[in-house]
């Protein structure tokens, strides 16, 4: 959000912050959530880049299409283990997975 818009909202009495502040997450919790979301986005990007449907990824994982949708949405029921396993299943290597995690850190620094 640009600074002018932030000031205008604050002058109107609005509290301006991010999701971590709203949910009262500590720094470690916020970083964990950002990492999960970055990995979830990585699953979707990689799946789409190689031309797989959610259903075909689900078959490879021995799961369901709805579970893949939850994986890609970063649903709270999805573990980091499942996110990494999904990426490995569709051909991501450890360096690529590390890049997804780095994106989470870069987002926080920005």
MOMO-V856720 format. One record per run of one state. SS is the DSSP state (h for helix, s for strand, l for the rest). FROM is the first residue (numbers start at 1). TO is the last residue. If there is no record, write none. Layout:
BEGIN
<<SS | FROM | TO> <SS | FROM | TO>>
END
This chain:
BEGIN
<<l | 1 | 2> <h | 3 | 11> <l | 12 | 18> <h | 19 | 22> <l | 23 | 26> <h | 27 | 49> <l | 50 | 53> <h | 54 | 61> <l | 62 | 64> <h | 65 | 73> <l | 74 | 79> <h | 80 | 89> <l | 90 | 93> <h | 94 | 109> <l | 110 | 110>>
END
